[in-house]
């Protein structure tokens, strides 16, 4: 785990691929499946493990900590053991100046103890307060409780190969060396004593798959073990043996693993999964395993590092983020995010069907800096007062609204929201909708998502503001609804100080169904009731529908967004009898296809014209009228002109052609290769330069990528009407995102 540029480059391919594997799906009820009584070490068996038990989905918030031998130098980040050996690296230069050449003053000196160049004795040797030191695991865990965490635990081994328990397979451990303490046992005991679920984090897959690549070959067998030089067979066995010890000794509720699992022997991965799940069965407990790579993802929970998806995503997921923007472990001069950044990003991630695991960075002696405590207690203050809107809730049909975009994948910075940003959650009974406002909005608030053309609020029985003390409420006047949204009258000034405020909307029955802005929503029961799933633009096989939480052959009612069509098929992989829907259908029994749709496609309706508007500047894609072939595409303030209207017509491979209403020409990438190249238009010729991949990017936003060049349409920012539409390498900027509004 690291915030370093090097790690981000190293992980870019694997992380993005793994994130993409789950980011296409949107929220539905998690499909319950009976866990096997015995698991065998093969994918067919371990994939049956229920990945996210109800207790995990209810918990929402956990805390862990990067603390170990790498905390002693307190320089750079937790990759100091690697970087101290990299010639020219800042850690290498610091190490030479402070301790000496790594060849003469190696990393294991921090474990065994040695004097630096100034004569100071240096060693990872925290002492318990009861022994005259500064380390008290009970105090740590009480802080976690006060922060509102429902699960917690240590990094039991990082990439450096030092085990924080009394290992019988690795002599480089915290009992035989260093502090002489079984740190995993101390933390496990303290965490369980406070009623929290236990998480154990293991990062050791990278120990022997690249972390110490700059360390010289060792001759001592013990040092070979520490520095990951035992050879493939022995290292893979040691990887499993360490996990087995952790499972047997700590019996963790969550076993979290960092990246590079795909470099571990596949059979050993399967051996671990089967062993852990079988042991959990013998304990009578539901457990969670996480992954960033190397798993099928059917029996485990995907983890976004330092990020999260742009929209509601299923299956249920996790993010691990750090309290610091600069390092996962304590360093001199460490920087921190603000309480608002941490809290608001946490609320955003819960609204999108995820949990948050937040890392803190204690000092080597066991002291937790006050600045870190303040952030945790700030989060805890919100959860203590307004926890009913987060704990034991579920994502709603829409995650929220407002100008602040959060997430979009791994390594996306947490952001503080504004009083115009709202995030939704719902209770499990599905009769209360919570709207969390990321700041005080003033004397009134219009919730645009709850407009009269998207939702029927006739069953809304009350709207209240959560009070400053848990379980208290402030009654509000009856709100008004129109096509602009639901307007709620608030108080002239905030009744109390908070980092976010929560409205509680209670209904006399189930929360009414919301008309989607993009794609479609499928329901298991008629009249838009029962379990449901958001169905994004694209093709969905039977397996995809099951992963979405809807399941094959369960669809009973359907709501396409305006301008979209759903083509349902009786067979898997888009075979058999088909039915096409372009409007709401509250009861598929009427058309004779209730519970018969096994696979489906969600597309733009080729008969519908769209206004295609840039998310940043709101200008519409403009052909310019009856212009010559090869003319640049522009952007224009929407005025209803047919120059600004487009068909999105499907072609092969999931691509579309964009056809202008005035001149009949199509958007054309023109073979552009450079960022900033203009997008053009020409008569349709079937070329891939005229075909576009339209990818959902959260809410009602899409990126539009050319099939030939891979570049996406770029509005260019806050430009003036008449500006050229360009092409750019894909990224997270809203300049590269567009909305499709049916006309």
GULORO-849053 format. One record per residue (C-alpha): x negated, z, y. Coordinates in steps of 0.02 Angstrom, whole numbers, plus 50000, padded with zeros to 5 digits. Layout:
<recs>
XZY/...
</recs>
This chain:
<recs>
500005000050000/499294995650168/499684989750341/498064980050347/498004961550386/496984958250229/498304965750117/499684956350203/498794939950174/498434944649995/500254948649961/501064935050064/501444923349919/501974935949788/502994946749906/503924932349985/504344924849816/504964941449751/505974944649907/506744927449899/507284930649721/508464944249779/508814939849959/510014925749916/511334937249847/512544947349952/513484963349924/514724966149784/515094980949673/513674984249553/514184978449382/514254993149263/513494990249093/513255002448953/511465007948932/510755005448757/510495021048652/508735014748612/507655002348705/506394990848625/504894983448719/505624966148753/506504959048904/508184956848818/508224975548787/507494982948947/508504970849056/510054980348998/509494996049089/510685000049234/509494998649383/510335008849521/511385023549458/512705030749571/511655045849619/510315034049685/511555023849786/512275040149856/510565047449902/510045034450033/508475043150094/506855048750013/505115054050069/503405051649990/501625053250051/499955044550043/498785059250025/497205060049923/495355056849921/495555042450044/496245055050171/494525063150189/493625049650289/495225047950395/494665030750454/495515013750451/496835016150319/497095020750137/496095005550084/494505014050143/493855015049961/493904996049954/493414991950131/491895003450138/491064991450016/491504975550111/490024969950215/490474968650398/492144977450381/492484991050509/492605003850369/490934997950301/490104999950471/490895017050495/490345022550322/488545017250350/488495026250518/489335042150453/488785043750272/487505030350233/487455014350133/488865013950003/487585010449867/486785027249906/488345036649962/489745029749850/491595033249858/491545045949717/490525057249831/492175061049919/492805067349750/491275076949690/490725082649862/489165078049962/488425079950135/488625066650267/487215061150381/487605075250501/487425088150363/489295091850343/489915094850167/491295082250129/492525083449985/494375081449944/494705099849914/496325106049995/496645124549968/498315132849944/498865144750082/498925158249951/497055155349927/496655155350112/496915136750143/498185126350240/499115117750097/500845123950047/501905111949941/503445122849966/503295120650154/503135101950132/504705101050027/505695111950147/505235099450282/505895085450172/507525094950148/507675097750335/507375079150360/508885075350251/507945067850104/508835067649936/507295062449836/505445065049863/503765064949777/501915060949785/500835045749767/500165051949601/498825038649594/498335025749723/497245010349699/495695021449701/495935027449521/496035046149558/497445054549462/498335068949548/498755077749384/497855085649236/497555069149149/496895068548973/496495049948985/495635049949155/494315062949196/494405057749378/495855069149414/496335083149533/496115097149404/494415092649333/493725087049502/494085088549686/495325102449727/495485109249550/497385109049566/498745100049467/499505092549622/500865082749532/501455098649446/501445108449608/502485095249696/503665092549549/504025111149539/504325112949726/505415097449737/506525102049592/506675119949656/507515112949812/508735102249713/507965085549758/507715071249638/505885068249594/505005052049637/503265048249573/502335033449649/500995024349551/499875011049631/498595009449493/498944991449440/497804985449579/496404997349531/495724985249400/496454968949468/495484967249630/495374983349731/493554987149692/492944969149682/491534972849806/490854987649707/489274983949608/489384984049419/489235001849355/488245007249201/488995024649180/490575023549071/491485036349177/491125027049338/491685010949254/493365019449228/493515025149410/493045008149480/494134997849363/492704990049263/493174994249083/493714976849038/495444969349022/496014976948857/495444994648897/496094993849076/497824988049023/497915001948894/497355014649024/498695008249143/500025012049013/499245028548959/499265035249137/501105030849156/501515038948990/500685055049047/501655054949210/503295051949119/502975065748993/502295078549117/503405075849269/504975067849196/505265058449359/506975052549413/506175037849503/504555029649448/503995018749593/502625005849571/501634995649695/501144977449685/500104967349560/501134972049407/501154953549368/499274955049334/499584968649203/499774963249022/501614958848997/501754968548833/501074984248915/502364982449053/503714981348921/502964996048826/503085006548983/504875001749024/505505004948848/504575021548837/505215027849005/507005022648972/506995030348798/506265046548864/507595046949000/508935044948867/508195059948776/508255069948939/510065064648968/509645057449140/509885041049231/508235035149302/507615021749421/506085010649412/505574999749559/504524984249574/503794971949699/503264959449567/503024958049379/504794962549324/506344952449284/507274963049410/508794965549300/508444983349247/507394988449398/507624990049586/506714978049701/505694986049841/505414977850011/503794984450083/503934988550269/505524978550288/507194973750217/508394959050209/509224951350361/510944953350285/511874962850151/510974959849988/511314963449806/510784970149682/510534987049763/508794987849838/507494999449915/506254998450056/504675008750073/504085010650251/502825021850338/503025033750483/501475025450555/501245007750617/499375008350585/499085016650416/499935024150265/498695038650257/498105050150395/496735043250507/495985048650670/497025040950809/498465036450694/499975028950784/501805032450749/503455023750765/504765032350872/506215042350804/507395028650862/506415015050772/506405024850610/508215030850620/508985014550678/508065004350548/508625016950416/510445014950470/510244996050468/509524996150292/510925007050225/512204995250303/511404981050204/511554989650034/509874998250024/508955014850015/507465020050119/505875028350054/504885034450205/503035038350192/502145052050289/500265054350306/499645072450287/497875077250335/496605080050197/496745099050210/498625098550179/499195099550360/500655088650412/500395083850597/501765089850715/502135072050775/502615067350598/503685082950580/504595078550741/505075061250676/505685068350510/506685081950597/507435069050715/508085059250566/508655075550487/509615080450643/510635064350633/510955066450447/511445084750467/512755080250598/513325062850545/512825061850363/514585057650303/514335040250377/512785037250269/512685048150114/513765042049970/514345026950069/514305008650022/513994992750119/515524984250190/515894965550199/514884964150360/513344974550398/513624974950585/513454965850749/512414965850908/510884957850985/509544967050886/509054957950727/508204968550596/507424964050430/507184946750360/505964951250221/504474962250186/503284966950329/504614966250465/504374979450599/505714992850619/506654991150782/507665002850891/509394996050927/510424995951086/512165002551132/512794984951093/512194986150912/513414992350780/513134995150594/514534997350467/514695007850309/516225012850209/516675027350098/516785024949910/518685026849915/518685011350026/519905018550152/518685023950289/517575012250388/516145019750489/515465010550640/513795017750696/513335013250876/511465013350909/511655021251081/513055026951196/514015011351251/514965018651398/516815022351423/517405008551306/516774998051163/517374981451094/516944978850911/516924959950899/516904959650709/518634967650707/519484953650803/521284948850765/520764932050693/519624940450564/520534956150506/522294963450503/522194981350567/524024985850548/523554999350422/522295007650539/522915025550556/521615033450670/519965031050760/518895046350793/517165049750858/516125060750744/515775077250832/514075084950860/514335096750713/514645090250537/516495089450495/517095089650676/517925075050764/518455069550937/520155060950941/520195044451034/521665034451106/522455020951000/521325005751012/521904988251056/521524972550958/521484954451011/520484938750974/518964946351060/518894961650948/519474979650934/519294988951099/519055007651082/519235018951234/517865032051234/517375045951352/516675042351524/515005049651469/514225054451304/514965071151245/513285076151169/511525069551150/511145059050996/510095044250943/511675035650876/513545038650881/514815036050743/516625030250748/517715034450597/519105021750566/520355028450439/521645017350353/523285021550266/522695011350118/521195000950070/520164993950214/520884976550245/519884961350195/518784953350327/518734934650351/516914929250332/515974920050468/514954910550339/515134906250154/516594914550066/517174930949992/517794931749813/518884945949748/519244951749571/521054955749611/522434946249701/522804948649886/520954951049926/520794967749837/519684975549705/517824972649684/517174958449788/515614948549830/515034938749979/514644921149920/513324912850028/513084894250051/512364887049890/512644885649703/513114900649596/513014900449406/513864913149293/512264923649296/512234922649486/514034928649499/513634943149383/512124947849489/513214947149644/514344960249564/515824948649541/515544942449366/516014925849287/517854922049254/518464936649360/518944928149524/520764931249572/520804928249761/519664919349881/519324918150068/518184903950127/517504904950304/518214891850423/517404875050390/516784879550216/517384874150045/517234882449876/517174871749720/517534882049565/517134876449388/517864882349223/516164880649139/514454887449179/513194876949275/514574867549367/515394859649217/517184858149154/518764857649258/518484859949445/519554866049589/519174864449775/519714877349904/519574875450092/520774889350145/521264907050098/522014908849926/522734926349897/523234922949717/522334910449608/523674912449475/524764900949578/523564886449549/523254891349368/521414895649384/521474914649395/520004922349300/519434904949247/518064901149373/516394903249284/515254895049413/515514888849589/514764880149738/514954885449919/514724871150040/515094865650215/516704855750212/516124837750239/517764833950328/517464847250461/516524844450623/515384858650679/514594864650839/512804868650788/512144881450914/510444889350934/510454908150912/509244911451056/509954900551193/511724896551129/511474878151173/512274865551054/511344852050958/511594836051058/511404817651009/511514811651189/512894799251146/512694780951102/510804780751112/509504770251025/508884774150850/507364785550862/507994794851015/507584813151026/508894826150983/509254837651129/510244853351167/511684854951286/512904867851352/514464866651246/515814856351333/516804849751184/515994832551190/515894822851027/514034821151065/513914839551016/514934838250854/514184835950681/514704833850500/513644843150371/513784831950218/512984836850052/511704825349972/510634827949816/509684843849775/510664855549886/510174846450046/511304840350186/511324826150308/511914830350485/513004816150553/513414814850738/515234811450784/514864799750931/513554787950861/513624790750673/511734793150665/510934807550571/509664820550619/507934814450567/506284824050549/505344807650578/503884812950469/503334826150594/501874836850541/501454846950696/502334861850772/503284856250926/503634838650863/505334832350920/506794830350801/507574813150815/509064803150754/509284786750661/510504777250551/510644784750377/509414776850256/509384790050119/507604795550157/507074813550130/506574814250314/508454813650350/508904827650229/508964845950277/508974862350182/510174874350267/509704892250223/510714907850264/509694919850372/510924934050396/512624935750482/513164918250528/511404911750560/510484897950467/508804889450469/508814870350452/507254863850363/506774845650343/506534839950163/504994829450202/504054840350326/504654857950282/504774861350469/506374869050538/507394864450690/506784874250842/507794877551000/506214882151094/506874898351166/507814900751329/507674882651382/508784872851499/510204861351451/509514844251405/507924850851326/507244842351171/507584850151000/505914852350915/505264856650742/504204871750695/503514880950545/504824892850478/504794910850539/505844925550594/506124919950774/507934917050826/507304901050909/507304894050732/509064899650687/510724890950713/512564894650692/513874882650626/515574884250711/517014874350635/518004864050761/
</recs>
